[in-house]
């Protein structure tokens, strides 16, 4: 499912316009990004939790030249599915 298909489905199930559904999705994504930038976790009960982890700096290699390179440390977003979502899939 892509964003356009999600907008259509939300608009239909919530009985709202497609533009209102798109604004709602954009607002939700923006709120999640803002919280993750602050380092906060975002928990949607029954769905899951978005959180940020720290990946340490490490050495790697350029696959084209096989030259060693340093890969910088980074903050990585992760998602952990909740029990209700896991149960719905199985």
C-alpha positions as CSV (number, residue, x, y, z in Angstrom):
1,X,0.0,0.0,0.0
2,X,1.4,3.4,-0.9
3,X,0.4,6.8,0.5
4,X,-2.3,7.5,-2.1
5,X,-3.9,4.1,-1.5
6,X,-3.8,4.8,2.3
7,X,-5.4,8.2,1.8
8,X,-8.2,6.6,-0.2
9,X,-8.8,3.9,2.4
10,X,-8.8,6.4,5.3
11,X,-11.1,8.8,3.6
12,X,-13.5,6.0,2.8
13,X,-13.5,4.4,6.3
14,X,-13.6,7.7,8.2
15,X,-16.1,9.2,5.8
16,X,-14.0,12.3,5.2
17,X,-12.6,14.0,2.1
18,X,-9.4,12.8,0.6
19,X,-7.7,16.1,1.2
20,X,-8.6,15.9,4.9
21,X,-7.2,12.4,5.1
22,X,-4.0,13.5,3.4
23,X,-3.6,16.4,5.9
24,X,-4.2,14.0,8.8
25,X,-1.5,11.5,7.5
26,X,0.9,14.4,6.9
27,X,0.3,15.7,10.4
28,X,0.8,12.3,12.0
29,X,4.1,11.7,10.1
30,X,5.3,15.2,11.0
31,X,4.5,14.6,14.7
32,X,6.3,11.3,14.7
33,X,9.4,12.9,13.1
34,X,9.4,15.8,15.5
35,X,9.2,13.4,18.5
36,X,11.9,11.1,17.2
37,X,14.2,14.1,16.6
38,X,13.8,15.1,20.2
39,X,14.7,11.5,21.2
40,X,11.3,10.6,22.4
41,X,9.6,7.3,21.6
42,X,6.1,7.3,20.0
43,X,3.8,4.6,21.2
44,X,0.5,3.8,19.4
45,X,-1.3,1.4,21.7
46,X,-2.4,-1.7,19.7
47,X,0.0,-0.9,16.8
48,X,3.6,-0.4,18.0
49,X,6.4,1.9,19.1
50,X,8.7,4.1,17.0
51,X,12.0,4.8,18.7
52,X,15.6,6.0,18.0
53,X,18.7,4.0,18.6
54,X,22.3,5.0,18.3
55,X,24.5,3.1,15.8
56,X,28.2,3.4,16.6
57,X,30.9,4.4,14.1
58,X,32.5,1.5,12.3
59,X,34.9,0.7,9.5
60,X,33.7,-0.7,6.2
61,X,34.9,-0.9,2.7
62,X,33.9,0.6,-0.7
63,X,32.4,-2.3,-2.6
64,X,33.7,-0.9,-5.9
65,X,37.3,-0.3,-4.9
66,X,37.6,-2.5,-1.8
67,X,39.3,0.6,-0.1
68,X,38.6,0.8,3.7
69,X,36.3,3.7,4.8
70,X,35.0,4.9,8.1
71,X,31.2,4.9,8.5
72,X,30.1,7.7,10.9
73,X,27.9,7.1,13.9
74,X,24.2,7.7,13.3
75,X,20.8,7.9,15.0
76,X,18.5,5.3,13.4
77,X,14.7,5.2,13.6
78,X,13.3,1.8,14.5
79,X,9.8,0.3,14.8
80,X,8.8,-2.4,17.3
81,X,5.4,-4.0,16.6
82,X,2.9,-4.2,19.4
83,X,1.2,-7.4,20.6
84,X,-2.2,-6.5,18.9
85,X,-0.5,-6.0,15.6
86,X,1.4,-9.2,15.9
87,X,-1.7,-11.1,16.9
88,X,-3.7,-9.6,13.9
89,X,-1.1,-11.0,11.5
90,X,-1.0,-14.6,12.9
